[in-house]
């Protein structure tokens, strides 16, 4: 017994046989092989034993007094407590019918007496293996069911969180767009003032452009959930790359000057001016990277934006000779690099730099931003068919470099908006009554100031009840209706008006104004009864166009001066490196260099041209290069070069 107790238990076997000798032989054999064995001599005892301590397997004789093996097996299979125990019949009966009956009542195998021990052991081990695998399958299935339940709970929680996020984003969208609508709108109203001088007009344009940039940034941050859902696509259009870079340089110039930073844009000569890709996403990427560079560069540092072309394969013709509408036009890769001399990024933070809501230590100290800028940038770059990387040395600076796929374009493809302004109504038209409905006073006043000077009669309502009352008493031709208002929202307002219209046989044009990009969809707005909708912030031209469409209003226009496509080209694409100038300036008299520095420092372009002209005959290479800088209004670069040469 001692040796068998120390062996690993391979399974519990119940042997049922009315012949004691058979029990003894099987019990001894199986015990020696590591099984725990119990033996009983009749069917009733077998059923009691199986119920009291279910074995792993039963060896069951067929011919027994009182209750044969078939009956025992049927009762075991009928009891849920013992139904899963495998039963191997072991009998002297060897007719086919006997074996079929054994399998029919639930047996898993049949051994004929006299038996070979090796055969019995093999069949037992086979059935126990099947049983173990079956049990593992049951347990794994149970685990999977539990995982499914847990996953379903997690999905329900995620759906609830997503709904909460969408509601939050919708509210934030409304709260951000509403004041921005007033800011952008009133800059348009003020720009109509003929008494404003050119400087003030330019200031208004800068405010308006900055507001537009802010609106685009807000839109992109709100679009993060759409990016994650994979529903943001590529909007490829032809545009002027140089003009885009000019706009960005102007946008960041003041902030860079405030921190005494040198902001330098450099574009290689082979970079095409007109390209086709997603301009909006490219602009967002550059704004995010330049904004970070300025934020994390200490006063007196430097920031560079460089653009270069890496052709995928040799072009068959010069860029100017390629027909952009041709299917044979080859796509290229443009590399953009934003480098700074800022605080740098620790090596341990590089791996998580592009993760959402993750900020570097420097970012947390600055206590600015949401940690989404680089996440959006990377996703946008990938959508544009490129990739982005970063190299940084802590305390010395950082360089972000990304590429995008572009197609060549031409200036003829660039759409230039018609620059004309509505200044009044043509004569011999009705006096159009316009109702402005908005709970925000600034937005109501904006509509009044936009429409009243043109010749429209305008009244205001701050909620839906007032709007319905004015509709009944004043009968407006068109209603500009905010969708989110207290007391009665825009949807209920339009429903009530449409119901009342059935009794009056007249119909008012109702155009919804919405500041949200999530909670209201065009289909829902139209289904509520509105004729159309406009998103805030809006351009005044959109309002006038909508009224012309629905009311057949005819306007008087003032033509505005326009800049030709590509006019904002500050970059001398063949600009020489600093080393080129330093070598030539070192050969010049210090007095002459001092004169040129003083002229550049005084922003005296005419004097600078005269000074350069004096050296043309003796130093034509230097003179031509300096004239290129003067032609591009780069007095700042001339001042830097001459100053370093005087040291």
Secondary structure, DSSP 4 states (H G I P E B T S, - for coil): -HHHHHS----EEEEE-S-HHHHHHHHHHHHHTT-EEEEESSHHHHHHHHHHS--SEEEE-S--SSS-HHHHHHHHHHSTTTTTSEEEEEES---HHHHHHHHHTT-SEEEESS--HHHHHHHHHHHHHHHHHHHHHHHHHHHHHHHHHHHHHHHHHHHHHHHHHHHHHHHHHHHHHHHHHHHHHHHHHHTT-TT--HHHHHHHHHHHHHHHHHHHHHHHHHTHHHHHTT------EEEEHHHHHHHHHHHHHHHHHHTT-EEEEEE-TTS-SEEEE-HHHHHHHHHHHHHHHHHTS-TT-EEEEEEEEE-SS--SS-GGGS-TTSTTPPPEEEEEEEEE-SS---HHHHTTTTSTT---HHHHHHT-S-S-HHHHHHHHHHHTT--EEEEEETTTEEEEEEEEEEEE--GGGS-----EEEEEE-SS----EEEEE-S-HHHHHHHHHHHGGGT-EEEEESSHHHHHHHHHHH--SEEEEES--SSS-HHHHHHHHHHHHHHHT---EEEEEE--SSS--HHHHHHHT-SEEEESS--HHHHHHHHHHHH---EEEEE---PPTT------TTPPPHHHHHHHHTTS-HHHHHHHHHHHHTT-HHHHHHHHHTTTTT-HHHHHHHHHHHHTT-HHHHHHHHHHHH-
